């Protein structure tokens, strides 16, 4: 039996009160006398014009020698029977919101706040699917608490990067130029402001470079994938907004591209890099590809042999003065050197003031989606 049929034709409590009164031979005036209220307070309940309040339910319970819950439940059942059915859109919106941060995606400008039919169409177009059940994660139970591999937030962020990158125009991709760019980038690591050149250099190499603010709980640092065999994409979140993290993540993703990782697959979360800082220190990379990218990134930030030599000579008494001199000698910003030494020593509070913010230097040169400024995209 459906919930709706359970409440069909439920009488007002006043009708059942009348039956109790008739069984006892009471009139409305008698009941009013027993309850100690004016008769005009009882009459509207008998005619169904007034509800049974919790206080009246207790009084009626005492008068008829039954539980007050009996009358309270009669009133509740009656109210449920006359309540309007919910808008079907409620359940459909709940399904979307239970899986994806739809409200946040609307706030970011990724989707438009429209009626449910158009909203569902937008979600399908956003993920480039022809049916809702084909959208990642929506095909599973909406109440699933743990997605063992890729979370809905990470899927949404990945497709936003893909959406923006698909509309970008860059030069023809050249792995040779990208490899040369890696060498050139070393000259940019000493001065934070030089980061502004990175988007232009990548575009000249044929790499679409996009910065999209991370969604809550996503913990994404970056991603690389291919729109096709000749169209690589690097996406970053800048969630750390530190000079050491920027260069490590960028070089990590470049290594994936240079090795052709994921090239034969459609857009997938395989190379969405989550919490790279933690992964570099505290746990083994999930794959040989990740290990290779981590090693390339770390060696780019501070050449491994020079870092090891400095560490062996100075540890455990590494002074700020020695660190700054070492950074100057290898032509790296002190924040980059500090970042690598922090990981090596597992002391993340050490000399943190040198790890300067850099996102502001990319304003005007990179495509940045988020922080209150969405990139205009046509769904």
C-alpha positions, 0 to 999 in steps of 0.5 A: 500500500502506498503512503498516499493511499494510507492517508486517503479519506482520513476524517477530521478528528472532530468526527471521531470525537463526536463518536466518543461523545455519542458513546457516552451520551455527551453533548457539546455543552457537556464536553465543554463543561468537562474540558472547562472551556467555553462551548464555542471553543469546542464547536469549531473542532466538531465541524472541522474548522479548527485543529486539535492543538497539543494542549487540546489533545491532552485535555481530550485524552484526560476527558475520554481516558485515552492517550493524548497521542491518540488525538494528536495522531488523528490530527496529524493523519488528517493534516497529511491527508489534505496536504498537497503532493510535493512538486516532482521536481523536489525529488529530481533536484535532490537526486542531483544535489545528493551526488554533485554540488549543483548549488555550488556549480550554479554559484560558480556560473557552471550551470544556470539556475533554471527549472528542473527540466532545463537543469537536467539538460544542462547537467547532461550537456556539462558532462557531454552525456545523452542521459542522466544515468550516463553521467558519472556517479549519478548511475549509482545510489545517490546516498553512497557515502564513499566513492573509492576512486573519483569523487563527484566533485573531482568529476565536475571539476575535470569536466569544467576544465575540459569544457573551457579547454575545448574552446581555447585556440593554441598553436599546434602541439609540439613535444619538442617545444614543450621539452625545450620549455621545461628548460626555459622555465627554470629561468623563471623560477627565481622571481615569482612575477616571471610566472606570468609567462607560463600560459603564453609559453605553454600555448606556443607549445600547443598546450591548453593551460587552464586554472579552475578553482577547486570545488569543496572537498575535492583536494585537486592540485592538477590534471592532464588529459588529451582532447585528441591525440594532438591537443593536450590539456593541463588544468590546475586549481592553485588551491595551495597558491604557493610558489613551490606548489605551483612549479611542482604541480606544473612540472608533474603534469608536463611530465605526464604529457611528455610521456603521453600518459592517458593519450589513448583514452577519452577525458578520464580522471586517471591523471587527476592529481589529488593532494600531491604534497601529501602523496609525495611525502607520506605514501607511495605513488599509485602507479609507475606514471605517478612516480615518474612524474613526481620524480621529474617535478621534484628534480625540476624544483631543486636538482636532486643531487644538489639537494641531497648534497646540501642536506647531508652537509647541513642537516639537522642544523639548516640555517635560514642564511644557508638556505637562502645562499643555496637557493641563490646559487642554484637560481631558485626562489627560496620558497621552492627550496624551502618547500623541498626541504620541508618535505625532506625533513617533514617540518611544514612550519619551517621558514614558511614565510618564503613560500610566497603566493603567486596566483595574482601574477597569473591574472591577465595571462592565464584563463582563470575560472573561479574566485567570483569570476567564471569563464563565459561558456555556452552550454 
